[in-house]
């Protein structure tokens, strides 16, 4: 299994943003789109799982390979398109992603490295290897659409994380923005 040097960044930006009422990726925080914050914090180009061609300005767009419209279908598409075995996947609405935390997760030898915080599992801030492709596809075909439904089919490492150990600008790296109220709390 490769270390932290051999990995691809993958950003999920294909959701409906239903609770927000508009495209979260392009919402501006401190004068920059949320997706730009994620890219800048990761410090490298990223594949973007999206259905909106406007996001091509931020990196190559990857479309779902399978027809299920859910986050795990986006993860599957990112893994399918990635040039490396390992992909760190996070949402476009996670502006405080921590590169040191990402590198910590990448240093763990497993097919699926799943952070677990006091608030629960964080599958949309996790490391996936290409070994997850077939199991994810199997679960999607079974209509088991939860992002972690495949974890029993691969080498999964559940990693306890205290977000306070990885703060970025005083915020948890797991902060995501789903509603206007959550976005308002950031500005």
C-alpha positions as CSV (number, residue, x, y, z in Angstrom):
1,X,0.0,0.0,0.0
2,X,1.4,3.4,-0.9
3,X,2.2,6.1,1.7
4,X,1.2,9.7,1.8
5,X,3.2,10.6,-1.3
6,X,1.0,8.5,-3.7
7,X,-2.5,9.8,-3.5
8,X,-5.2,11.7,-5.3
9,X,-7.5,14.3,-3.8
10,X,-11.1,13.8,-4.6
11,X,-13.8,16.3,-3.9
12,X,-17.5,15.5,-3.8
13,X,-19.5,18.3,-5.3
14,X,-22.3,16.5,-7.1
15,X,-25.0,16.7,-4.4
16,X,-28.4,18.4,-4.7
17,X,-27.6,21.0,-2.0
18,X,-31.3,20.7,-1.2
19,X,-31.0,21.9,2.4
20,X,-28.8,24.9,1.3
21,X,-31.1,25.8,-1.6
22,X,-28.1,26.6,-3.9
23,X,-24.8,25.1,-5.0
24,X,-22.6,24.8,-1.9
25,X,-19.3,24.5,-3.9
26,X,-19.6,28.0,-5.3
27,X,-20.8,29.8,-2.1
28,X,-18.3,32.3,-1.1
29,X,-16.6,32.3,2.3
30,X,-14.0,35.2,2.9
31,X,-14.3,36.1,-0.8
32,X,-13.6,32.6,-2.2
33,X,-15.8,29.7,-3.2
34,X,-16.0,26.9,-0.6
35,X,-14.4,24.4,-3.1
36,X,-11.4,26.8,-3.4
37,X,-10.9,26.6,0.3
38,X,-10.8,22.8,0.2
39,X,-8.3,22.8,-2.8
40,X,-6.1,25.4,-1.1
41,X,-6.0,23.4,2.1
42,X,-5.2,20.2,0.3
43,X,-2.4,21.9,-1.6
44,X,-2.8,19.9,-4.8
45,X,-5.0,19.5,-7.8
46,X,-8.1,17.4,-7.2
47,X,-10.6,15.3,-9.2
48,X,-14.1,16.7,-8.7
49,X,-17.2,14.5,-8.6
50,X,-19.8,16.8,-10.0
51,X,-22.6,17.3,-12.5
52,X,-22.0,21.1,-12.9
53,X,-19.6,22.0,-15.7
54,X,-18.9,25.4,-13.9
55,X,-16.8,23.4,-11.4
56,X,-14.4,22.5,-14.2
57,X,-12.6,25.8,-13.4
58,X,-11.4,24.1,-10.2
59,X,-10.2,20.7,-11.7
60,X,-11.2,17.8,-13.8
61,X,-14.8,16.8,-13.5
62,X,-15.6,13.2,-12.9
63,X,-19.1,12.0,-13.5
64,X,-20.8,9.0,-11.9
65,X,-20.1,5.7,-13.5
66,X,-23.2,4.0,-12.0
67,X,-26.6,5.7,-12.1
68,X,-27.2,5.9,-8.3
69,X,-27.3,9.6,-7.3
70,X,-25.7,9.4,-3.9
71,X,-22.3,10.2,-2.3
72,X,-21.0,6.7,-2.5
73,X,-21.6,6.8,-6.3
74,X,-19.4,9.9,-6.3
75,X,-16.7,8.1,-4.3
76,X,-16.9,5.2,-6.8
77,X,-16.4,7.6,-9.7
78,X,-13.5,9.3,-8.1
79,X,-11.8,5.9,-7.4
80,X,-12.5,4.8,-11.0
81,X,-10.9,7.9,-12.4
82,X,-7.9,8.3,-10.0
83,X,-4.4,7.7,-11.3
84,X,-3.3,6.4,-7.9
85,X,-4.4,3.5,-5.7
86,X,-5.4,5.8,-2.8
87,X,-7.9,8.7,-2.8
88,X,-8.6,11.1,0.0
89,X,-12.3,12.0,-0.4
90,X,-14.0,15.0,1.2
91,X,-16.9,17.2,0.5
92,X,-16.8,20.6,-1.3
93,X,-18.4,22.0,1.8
94,X,-15.5,21.2,4.2
95,X,-13.5,24.4,4.2
96,X,-11.3,23.5,7.2
97,X,-9.9,20.2,5.9
98,X,-6.5,19.6,7.6
99,X,-3.7,18.4,5.4
100,X,-1.7,17.0,8.4
101,X,-4.8,15.0,9.3
102,X,-5.1,13.8,5.7
103,X,-1.5,12.7,5.8
104,X,-2.0,10.9,9.1
105,X,-4.9,9.0,7.6
106,X,-2.9,8.2,4.5
107,X,-0.2,6.7,6.7
108,X,-2.6,3.9,7.8
109,X,-2.4,0.7,5.9
110,X,-6.0,-0.2,5.0
111,X,-8.3,-0.2,2.0
112,X,-10.8,2.1,3.7
113,X,-9.5,4.5,6.5
114,X,-12.5,5.8,8.3
115,X,-12.2,8.6,10.9
116,X,-14.5,8.2,13.8
117,X,-15.0,11.3,16.0
118,X,-17.1,11.8,19.1
119,X,-19.9,12.8,16.7
120,X,-19.7,9.6,14.7
121,X,-18.1,8.2,11.5
122,X,-16.8,10.5,8.8
123,X,-16.9,8.6,5.5
124,X,-16.9,11.8,3.5
125,X,-13.5,12.8,5.0
126,X,-11.8,9.4,4.5
127,X,-9.2,7.5,2.5
128,X,-10.3,4.9,0.0
129,X,-8.1,2.5,-2.1
130,X,-9.0,1.0,-5.4
131,X,-9.7,-2.2,-3.6
132,X,-13.0,-0.5,-2.6
133,X,-14.2,-0.2,-6.2
134,X,-15.8,-3.6,-6.7
135,X,-17.3,-3.8,-3.2
136,X,-18.8,-0.3,-3.6
137,X,-20.2,-1.3,-7.0
138,X,-21.7,-4.5,-5.5
139,X,-23.4,-2.5,-2.8
140,X,-24.7,0.1,-5.3
141,X,-26.2,-2.6,-7.5
142,X,-27.9,-4.0,-4.3
143,X,-29.2,-0.5,-3.7
144,X,-27.3,-0.3,-0.4
145,X,-26.5,3.4,-0.8
146,X,-25.0,4.3,2.6
147,X,-21.4,5.4,2.2
148,X,-20.2,2.8,4.6
149,X,-22.3,-0.2,3.5
150,X,-19.3,-1.8,1.8
151,X,-16.8,-1.6,4.7
152,X,-17.3,-5.2,5.7
153,X,-16.0,-6.3,2.3
154,X,-12.6,-4.6,2.5
155,X,-9.8,-4.0,5.0
156,X,-11.3,-1.2,7.0
157,X,-9.5,0.7,9.7
158,X,-11.7,2.8,12.0
159,X,-9.5,5.6,13.3
160,X,-10.5,7.4,16.5
161,X,-9.9,11.1,15.9
162,X,-10.4,14.0,18.4
163,X,-11.1,17.0,16.1
164,X,-9.5,19.3,18.7
165,X,-6.1,17.8,17.9
166,X,-6.4,18.9,14.2
167,X,-8.0,22.4,14.3
168,X,-7.7,24.7,11.3
169,X,-8.3,28.3,12.1
170,X,-9.8,27.2,15.4
171,X,-12.3,25.0,13.6
172,X,-12.8,21.2,13.3
173,X,-11.6,19.8,10.0
174,X,-14.9,17.9,9.9
175,X,-17.1,21.1,9.8
176,X,-19.4,20.9,6.8
177,X,-22.0,23.3,5.6
178,X,-25.4,21.9,4.8
179,X,-27.8,24.7,5.7
180,X,-27.9,28.5,5.5
181,X,-27.7,28.6,9.3
182,X,-24.5,26.5,9.3
183,X,-23.0,28.7,6.6
184,X,-24.0,31.8,8.5
185,X,-22.1,30.5,11.6
186,X,-18.9,30.5,9.5
187,X,-19.0,34.1,8.4
